[in-house]
Amino acid sequence: MGAGRLIAAGMVVAVLGGACGRGGTGKIPAGVAGGLAARADHVAVTLAAGACDQALAEARSLQSDVAALTVDPAVRDQAVAGAARLVAAIDCAPTTTVPGVVVDPTPLGGNGPGGKKHKGGDQHGD
């Protein structure tokens, strides 16, 4: 996992931590912020394990849940921006499919077994 991705996950955790409060109006409750921060950490761990698509899905889910928080709009906007940076930092390589390979059973040269010509000339009467 690249340093940029770790930094993005760290930013989300920092934003969520800074936006939490103990009963403060408009702040993210500490328990909720802690759960969201743990999810951001899990995204980083999943990404480090090489499961990019799963990490991206989890980051998008986190972003959606942060956007749905019922807190002060400025606090929510700041947390959503952090989650968006996390999503943007995850760059999964496109999956590629290899088309099926058809193997021609005729040996190279097409002259029968072992590439040798048949006795008596070739098969086409030349």
C-alpha distance (Angstrom), angle and dihedral (degrees) to the residues before:
residue distance angle dihedral
M1 . . .
G2 3.77 . .
A3 3.76 124.0 .
G4 3.81 90.0 -115.9
R5 3.78 91.3 61.7
L6 3.79 92.2 49.4
I7 3.78 90.0 48.9
A8 3.81 90.7 50.4
A9 3.80 91.5 50.9
G10 3.81 89.0 47.5
M11 3.80 91.0 51.1
V12 3.78 91.1 54.2
V13 3.79 90.9 50.4
A14 3.81 90.9 48.0
V15 3.79 93.2 48.1
L16 3.77 91.9 48.7
G17 3.78 91.9 45.8
G18 3.78 92.3 50.2
A19 3.78 92.4 47.6
C20 3.78 96.0 52.1
G21 3.73 123.8 94.8
R22 3.76 144.1 175.0
G23 3.76 101.3 -107.2
G24 3.80 94.1 -38.3
T25 3.78 114.2 151.9
G26 3.77 114.0 -101.8
K27 3.79 95.2 5.3
I28 3.80 125.4 120.8
P29 3.81 108.0 -101.3
A30 3.80 110.8 -108.8
G31 3.80 93.4 -119.0
V32 3.80 92.5 51.5
A33 3.81 92.8 45.4
G34 3.79 90.1 48.9
G35 3.80 91.3 52.3
L36 3.80 92.2 48.3
A37 3.80 91.3 47.7
A38 3.82 90.0 50.9
R39 3.79 88.8 52.7
A40 3.82 90.6 51.3
D41 3.81 88.7 51.6
H42 3.81 89.6 49.6
V43 3.80 89.7 53.2
A44 3.81 88.7 55.7
V45 3.82 92.0 48.4
T46 3.81 92.0 47.9
L47 3.77 91.0 49.4
A48 3.81 91.8 48.5
A49 3.81 88.2 52.9
G50 3.81 89.0 58.9
A51 3.80 97.8 -107.9
C52 3.79 94.6 126.8
D53 3.81 97.9 160.2
Q54 3.81 91.6 50.0
A55 3.80 91.5 47.2
L56 3.79 90.7 50.5
A57 3.81 91.6 50.1
E58 3.81 90.7 49.5
A59 3.81 91.6 47.9
R60 3.80 91.1 51.0
S61 3.80 90.5 48.9
L62 3.80 89.5 50.4
Q63 3.80 90.6 49.8
S64 3.80 90.6 51.1
D65 3.80 92.7 49.1
V66 3.81 91.9 48.0
A67 3.82 89.8 50.9
A68 3.81 89.4 53.8
L69 3.80 94.9 55.0
T70 3.78 114.3 123.6
V71 3.79 97.9 -137.0
D72 3.77 137.2 111.8
P73 3.84 106.9 -47.4
A74 3.83 92.8 -126.1
V75 3.80 90.9 52.9
R76 3.79 91.5 46.8
D77 3.81 91.9 47.1
Q78 3.79 90.9 52.6
A79 3.81 92.2 48.8
V80 3.82 92.2 45.5
A81 3.81 89.7 51.3
G82 3.80 89.8 53.7
A83 3.80 91.9 48.7
A84 3.81 90.0 47.5
R85 3.82 89.8 53.6
L86 3.80 88.7 52.7
V87 3.82 91.7 51.3
A88 3.81 91.6 46.0
A89 3.81 91.9 50.5
I90 3.80 92.2 58.8
D91 3.78 108.4 88.0
C92 3.78 111.5 177.1
A93 3.77 117.1 -165.7
P94 3.79 110.3 -118.1
T95 3.76 113.4 -100.3
T96 3.74 113.4 -113.6
T97 3.73 127.5 -154.6
V98 3.74 122.3 -150.9
P99 3.79 112.9 -141.4
G100 3.76 115.9 -124.5
V101 3.77 113.5 -85.4
V102 3.78 117.2 -129.3
V103 3.77 113.0 -151.7
D104 3.78 118.0 -152.8
P105 3.82 106.6 -137.4
T106 3.82 90.6 -153.0
P107 3.82 110.1 100.4
L108 3.76 117.4 -117.0
G109 3.77 110.7 -77.4
G110 3.81 92.3 30.8
N111 3.80 93.1 -121.9
G112 3.77 99.3 125.7
P113 3.81 128.9 -94.7
G114 3.76 113.7 -1.0
G115 3.81 92.9 2.1
K116 3.80 92.2 -82.3
K117 3.76 122.3 141.1
H118 3.77 117.6 -114.3
K119 3.76 116.4 -107.7
G120 3.75 113.1 -93.8
G121 3.84 96.8 37.1
D122 3.72 129.4 -68.2
Q123 3.78 126.1 -36.3
H124 3.78 95.9 -103.6
G125 3.80 97.6 63.9
D126 3.78 95.6 -111.8
